[in-house]
Amino acid sequence: MKIWFDLTNSPHVQFFRQMIGELQDEGNEVVITSRNAANTTELLDLYGMDYTLVGKSYGKKLRNKILGNIVRVKDLVKFIKKNKIDAAISQSSFTSAIAGRLAGVPTIYTNDNEHAMGNKISFICAHTIFIPEFIPVKSVTNLLVSSKKVLQYPGVKEGIYLWKKYSNFVPQEHSTKKIYYRPEPYFAQYYKGKTNVLDDALVELKRDFEIIILPRDNNQRQHFCDEKFKGIKVCQQPMTFDEIAADCSLFIGAGGTMTREMAVIGVPTVSIYQDALLDVDRFLISEGLMLHNPNLDAQQIREIMDKAQAKPSDVSLLNKGKEAYNQIKNCLLNRTK
């Protein structure tokens, strides 16, 4: 079976890496497409994953995104037909669902972001849709989207790929307190929040803690290389998830996926997300797995660090993740032309 994965954002690499490896070990042929956006291709290179580059980041302006995605869909259809794909899957890759439909290839589309505009056409085009259990099916369906093709998976998206390695994980206590910070997804269509909101706090705290910035792109990398941030480490290349998890005392996230990942495995985590929270974030906050404070300041961070205690990963969510992983993988293997 020849399976196509379209990985268009950095979280997608972590999401599908295990599944891709297993499918290949089981004798399936896997092809991957990607685009120059966020840290996606850097992570693919870091993990030694072969891919074909199709498209790029088209910026934040809606007009540019629409025009760019039209071109990318056209190129993806050519790619699908040339490679004789049997089935396809993606997480929040809006163009893959459209291209799969146009090329006549059964396509699975997973998504946990109810604010993304690209879902509207992707839900129509996808043959099978997976959403988390706490997002109502009725929020996805309409006259053009049948409830019959919408499946709910248990738990949260992050559990789908963290369960295997992190079910028995306990974050380590470090003599040197380290704060990892992931800035906001300013280029995302769905993001309407503020930018650079933690700058003053980081400058104030750099003498008290070791701070590591995980920028999403060169623009953010250059911003944090300003003289006022001297003494703060700015990663020039992406770090692996394992490296961050083993080294982090407190994770502060202005975005989504990486923040949720740290919360699920028990790392003390604060979201400062500046826009409307997703249902998945509300769920993790209600479960006491992470805090949310969009107005976080230096003194509050000090107080959180004083009280922060690493705890074991959330076994119930990771067990659900295993169940969801098998559900999605089996669905993919059962999809044929």
LINDA-V803451 format. One line per field, one symbol per residue. ss: DSSP state (@ for helix, = for strand, . for the rest). phi: phi as a letter, one per 40 degrees, with the letter a starting at -180 (. if undefined). psi: psi as a letter, one per 30 degrees, with the letter a starting at -180 (. if undefined). Layout:
ss: ???
phi: ???
psi: ???
//
This chain:
ss: .======..@@@@@@@@@@@@@@@@...========...@@@@@@@.....=====.....@@@@@@@@@@@@@@@@@@@@@@...=====..@@@@@@@@@@..=====........@@@@@@@..=====....@@@..=..=.@@@====...@@@@@@@@@@...=.......=====................@@@@@@@....====....@@@@@@...@@@...==......@@@@@@@..====...@@@@@@@@....===.......@@@@@@@@....==.....@@@@@@@@@@....=..@@@@@@@@@@@@@@@@@@@....
phi: .bbbbbbbadccccdbdcccccccccgccbbbbaacafbccccdcdcgccabcbgacbgccdccccccccccddcccccccccfccabaabfcccccccccccgbdbcbbabbccccccdcccccccbbbbcccccdccccacbbccccbbbbcgbdcccbccccbcbcbdccbcccbbbbbccccccdccbccbfccdcccccccccbcbbcbccacccccdcccdccdhbcbccbcccdcccdcbccabbbcbbdcccdccccgcdbbcbdcbcccdccdcccccgcabbacbdbccccdccccccbcbdccccccccccccdccccccccccbc
psi: kjkkkjjgleffeeefeeeeeeeefgglkkkklalikbgeeeeeeeghkklkkjaakgafkeeeeeeeeeeeeeeeeeeeeefhkellkljgjefeeeeeeefgkkkkkkkgjffkefeeeeeeekekkkllffjkeffelaffjkffgkkklkaleffeffeefgfgkjkkkkejkkkkkjlliffkefkgallhfgeeeeeefffelkkkkilfaeeeeeefglefgkfkkjkflklleeeeeffkekkkkgadeeeeeeeeggkkkkkgkgakkleeeeeeeffgfllkjfgkleeeeeeeeefkkkllljeeeeeeeeeeeeeeeeeeffjl.
//
